[in-house]
Amino acid sequence: MAGHTFLFNAAVRYVKKLIDAGELGKIRYIYSQRLNLGRIRSDVDALWNFAPHDVSIIQYCSGIRPRFSVVRRGLDYIQENIDDVVFMNIIYPNKIMANIHVSWLDPNRVAP
């Protein structure tokens, strides 16, 4: 469940290097999309299937953990009580906000 797979990705490490060096300026908010059409699961919803990777990347790159608020909103379209589309908002210290959008019903594949 940890979702640390992408912490070994060269692109993720490069972004962290840019953030640590101050090349991107002050980080104020982060928006992540992990969308795809297909592989609809029945054991977990779209949030638990996709978002752990994004949360792991955000925490690795920023070096901070959520402290103030985590809100998720999702809807089940295919299977009852298994959300296919989820929006999650996380408030981190230093007024950093992250919005994560995950779905396995989107016709266009998008990954961070």
Buried (B, 14 or more C-beta within 10 A) or exposed (E): EEBEEBBEEEEBBEBBEEBEEEEEEEBEEBEBBBBBEEEBEEEEBBBBBBBBBBBBBBBBBBEEEBEEEEEBEBEEEEEEEBBBBBBBEBBBEEEBBBBBBBBBBBEEEEEB
